């Protein structure tokens, strides 16, 4: 293999790596790794995926969600709580208590 072909192959690998990184970055934030549900009028954590951002933040099933991204969940209406749980959403901040 000549030096010119090696340089072109290296450039192609760099371009492919850059393209894949740009695609991954533009795909948006990763999922939180937890499922929320409404039980007895409160938003609770139903499950947490092992190794997910939620698990790394020590969120556990059964916790009651107090705030999502600064929005007070406890004072929200039942319709608002159901909408928060139903839509696929990646939360930036979450406050949950036992």
DAGI-V361601 format. One record per backbone hydrogen bond with DSSP energy under -1.0 kcal/mol. NH is the residue of the N-H (numbers start at 1). CO is the residue of the C=O. E is the energy in kcal/mol with one decimal. If there is no record, write none. Layout:
NH_CO_E + NH_CO_E
This chain:
6_2_-2.1 + 7_3_-2.4 + 8_4_-2.2 + 9_5_-2.5 + 10_6_-2.4 + 11_7_-2.4 + 12_8_-2.2 + 13_9_-2.0 + 14_10_-2.2 + 15_11_-2.5 + 16_12_-2.4 + 17_13_-2.5 + 18_14_-2.5 + 19_15_-2.4 + 20_16_-2.6 + 21_17_-2.2 + 22_18_-2.4 + 23_19_-2.2 + 24_20_-2.3 + 25_21_-2.3 + 26_22_-2.3 + 28_25_-1.1 + 35_47_-2.3 + 37_44_-2.3 + 39_42_-2.9 + 42_39_-1.8 + 44_37_-3.2 + 45_63_-2.4 + 46_35_-3.2 + 47_35_-1.2 + 49_33_-3.7 + 52_49_-1.7 + 54_32_-2.1 + 56_52_-2.5 + 57_53_-1.1 + 58_55_-1.6 + 59_54_-2.5 + 62_45_-3.1 + 63_60_-1.6 + 64_97_-3.6 + 65_43_-3.1 + 66_95_-3.7 + 67_95_-1.6 + 68_71_-1.9 + 69_93_-2.9 + 71_68_-2.3 + 73_66_-2.5 + 74_66_-1.0 + 81_77_-2.2 + 82_78_-2.3 + 83_79_-2.1 + 84_80_-2.3 + 85_81_-1.9 + 86_82_-2.1 + 87_83_-1.8 + 95_67_-2.4 + 97_64_-2.7
